[in-house]
């Protein structure tokens, strides 16, 4: 068999036509808005007031040290949940990378900084959507910055969703530590 070079024109033509031929497994689902997550986590709250979060340089360093990774406070949106004039907790939204795509989620925390709910807002990965299952999310309830909050320690993994589980758990741990540093009074 003899080597036959392929003219560059044919290679370019194939490349131009290829995008229409390539098949990808794209998946994206919006499950709820931040406002819907707020009401799901704190159904008795009468209002949700935005909280301006400004961490000091020292708090950012503590957050990175205690959470096991760099802090990204610019990505968080925080609301204080109130029932009348009484603060009943906080809702924080964030996004982490699953395997390739972002996962948007919300975490509810009571005034003591304990997790009171986790909701998946948007999931874009083709695999690992099981992180939406209530039993998996329920593992976080009652945990705080004092908990390990690590897959394999106090959080179970889901086969086929290892990266989604790990990255969501890492993000939730960062939020729990941030809450203890900046939101919990006393």
Backbone torsions as a table, in degrees:
resi	resn	phi	psi	omega
1	UNK	NA	132.9	-177.8
2	UNK	-101.1	141.0	177.8
3	UNK	-71.0	126.7	177.7
4	UNK	-118.1	112.7	178.0
5	UNK	-65.6	141.4	178.3
6	UNK	-91.9	127.2	179.5
7	UNK	-58.5	139.3	-177.6
8	UNK	-58.3	-29.5	178.9
9	UNK	-62.2	-40.3	178.9
10	UNK	-67.9	-38.5	178.5
11	UNK	-63.3	-45.6	179.8
12	UNK	-64.3	-41.9	179.6
13	UNK	-62.7	-40.8	178.9
14	UNK	-65.4	-39.6	-179.6
15	UNK	-66.8	-37.9	179.8
16	UNK	-67.6	-39.3	-179.8
17	UNK	-80.2	-17.1	-174.2
18	UNK	-63.4	-38.6	-177.5
19	UNK	-56.1	-29.8	177.9
20	UNK	-76.5	-15.1	-176.0
21	UNK	-99.6	-26.8	-175.9
22	UNK	-67.5	132.5	178.9
23	UNK	-107.0	129.2	177.2
24	UNK	-122.3	154.9	176.5
25	UNK	-98.4	77.7	179.5
26	UNK	-84.5	139.9	-179.1
27	UNK	-147.4	131.3	174.9
28	UNK	-153.4	137.0	178.4
29	UNK	-142.7	127.7	172.6
30	UNK	-93.5	115.7	-176.4
31	UNK	-93.4	-37.9	177.9
32	UNK	-161.6	161.0	176.6
33	UNK	-87.6	170.3	176.3
34	UNK	-61.3	-39.4	179.8
35	UNK	-64.5	-39.3	177.5
36	UNK	-67.1	-37.6	177.6
37	UNK	-65.4	-40.4	178.2
38	UNK	-57.0	-48.2	-178.8
39	UNK	-69.5	-30.3	177.6
40	UNK	-69.2	-40.7	-177.4
41	UNK	-78.2	-40.7	179.6
42	UNK	-124.0	75.4	-175.0
43	UNK	-64.6	-23.8	-178.7
44	UNK	-91.0	-3.5	-180.0
45	UNK	-68.5	142.7	179.1
46	UNK	-99.8	-17.3	177.5
47	UNK	-155.1	158.2	177.2
48	UNK	-131.4	111.1	-176.1
49	UNK	-103.6	130.6	178.7
50	UNK	-60.0	143.0	178.1
51	UNK	-117.0	126.4	175.2
52	UNK	-80.3	116.9	-176.8
53	UNK	-102.3	118.7	177.4
54	UNK	-131.6	108.0	179.7
55	UNK	-92.8	139.9	177.0
56	UNK	-73.6	167.6	177.4
57	UNK	-59.7	-40.5	178.6
58	UNK	-64.4	-42.6	178.2
59	UNK	-63.9	-39.8	177.9
60	UNK	-62.4	-40.1	178.7
61	UNK	-66.5	-45.3	177.6
62	UNK	-60.4	-41.1	179.7
63	UNK	-61.4	-47.0	179.3
64	UNK	-62.8	-42.4	-179.4
65	UNK	-66.2	-47.1	-174.4
66	UNK	-78.5	-29.9	-178.0
67	UNK	-90.1	-10.7	177.4
68	UNK	80.1	24.7	178.5
69	UNK	-178.0	170.7	-176.8
70	UNK	-65.8	145.2	177.1
71	UNK	-81.8	148.4	175.9
72	UNK	-136.7	67.2	-173.2
73	UNK	-65.1	-23.4	-179.5
74	UNK	-65.7	-20.7	-178.1
75	UNK	-85.1	-18.6	-176.4
76	UNK	-80.1	139.6	167.7
77	UNK	-118.4	130.9	-172.9
78	UNK	-124.3	136.4	174.1
79	UNK	-128.9	143.6	172.2
80	UNK	-94.6	125.3	177.6
81	UNK	-85.5	130.7	-179.3
82	UNK	-128.1	146.4	172.1
83	UNK	-116.7	98.4	-169.8
84	UNK	69.8	-123.2	177.6
85	UNK	-95.5	-4.4	-175.5
86	UNK	-90.7	127.5	175.6
87	UNK	-74.3	127.6	179.7
88	UNK	-111.7	-5.1	177.9
89	UNK	154.8	-165.6	-178.4
90	UNK	-135.0	151.6	170.7
91	UNK	-122.9	129.1	179.8
92	UNK	-122.2	129.2	174.3
93	UNK	-104.9	150.0	-177.4
94	UNK	-156.7	174.4	175.1
95	UNK	-141.6	139.7	174.9
96	UNK	-130.2	160.0	174.8
97	UNK	-81.0	132.0	173.4
98	UNK	-76.9	-98.3	171.1
99	UNK	-100.4	-49.9	179.5
100	UNK	-126.9	-25.8	-171.0
101	UNK	-116.7	162.8	179.7
102	UNK	-74.9	144.4	170.7
103	UNK	-117.2	118.0	176.8
104	UNK	-94.3	136.0	-176.3
105	UNK	-148.6	165.8	178.0
106	UNK	-129.2	143.2	178.0
107	UNK	-124.1	130.1	174.0
108	UNK	-100.5	140.0	179.3
109	UNK	-131.5	137.6	176.3
110	UNK	-77.7	174.1	-177.7
111	UNK	-59.2	-21.7	178.3
112	UNK	-85.8	-2.7	179.2
113	UNK	89.1	10.4	177.5
114	UNK	-87.6	141.9	-177.2
115	UNK	-70.4	127.3	-179.6
116	UNK	-112.7	-4.5	177.4
117	UNK	178.1	150.4	174.8
118	UNK	-135.1	128.4	177.9
119	UNK	-127.2	139.5	174.3
120	UNK	-91.3	121.8	-178.9
121	UNK	-87.4	-51.9	-179.2
122	UNK	-138.3	134.5	177.9
123	UNK	-127.5	124.1	-173.4
124	UNK	-112.0	-7.4	-177.5
125	UNK	-78.0	155.3	177.6
126	UNK	-82.4	-17.5	178.7
127	UNK	-130.7	161.5	173.4
128	UNK	89.2	6.0	-177.9
129	UNK	-62.8	-9.1	179.3
130	UNK	-62.9	-14.3	176.3
131	UNK	-62.0	-15.4	176.0
132	UNK	-76.3	-17.1	-177.2
133	UNK	-60.7	132.8	-176.4
134	UNK	-57.2	-42.5	179.5
135	UNK	-60.5	-36.3	179.0
136	UNK	-68.9	-44.9	-179.5
137	UNK	-67.1	-28.9	-178.8
138	UNK	-66.6	-18.8	178.4
139	UNK	-60.3	-24.3	-176.5
140	UNK	-83.1	-19.2	-174.3
141	UNK	-59.5	131.4	179.1
142	UNK	83.4	-9.3	179.7
143	UNK	-82.6	158.6	-178.6
144	UNK	-144.7	-170.7	178.5
145	UNK	-62.6	-18.7	178.9
146	UNK	-79.4	-13.2	179.8
147	UNK	-84.9	160.0	178.1
148	UNK	-64.4	-44.8	-177.5
149	UNK	48.2	58.1	178.7
150	UNK	-137.5	136.8	175.9
151	UNK	-62.3	130.2	-178.1
152	UNK	97.1	-20.7	175.9
153	UNK	-97.8	-84.3	-179.5
154	UNK	-108.5	1.8	176.5
155	UNK	-122.8	125.8	178.9
156	UNK	-78.1	147.4	176.4
157	UNK	-85.9	162.3	172.0
158	UNK	-118.1	122.0	178.5
159	UNK	-59.3	129.0	-178.0
160	UNK	90.7	-5.6	179.7
161	UNK	-133.3	29.1	-173.8
162	UNK	-57.0	-48.0	-178.1
163	UNK	-68.1	-41.0	177.6
164	UNK	-61.9	-44.8	178.1
165	UNK	-60.5	-48.2	-176.9
166	UNK	-64.6	-47.2	-175.9
167	UNK	-70.8	-38.0	174.8
168	UNK	-63.6	-43.9	179.1
169	UNK	-61.5	-42.5	177.2
170	UNK	-60.2	-44.3	179.5
171	UNK	-64.6	-41.8	179.3
172	UNK	-66.4	-38.1	176.2
173	UNK	-61.7	-43.5	178.2
174	UNK	-60.3	-42.0	179.7
175	UNK	-65.6	-41.4	179.3
176	UNK	-61.9	-42.0	178.8
177	UNK	-68.0	-43.4	177.9
178	UNK	-58.2	-42.9	-179.3
179	UNK	-61.4	-42.7	179.5
180	UNK	-64.6	-37.5	-178.1
181	UNK	-76.7	-36.9	-168.5
182	UNK	-120.3	-21.2	-173.8
183	UNK	-108.7	-37.1	-176.5
184	UNK	-75.3	128.6	179.5
185	UNK	-93.5	132.8	175.6
186	UNK	99.7	NA	NA
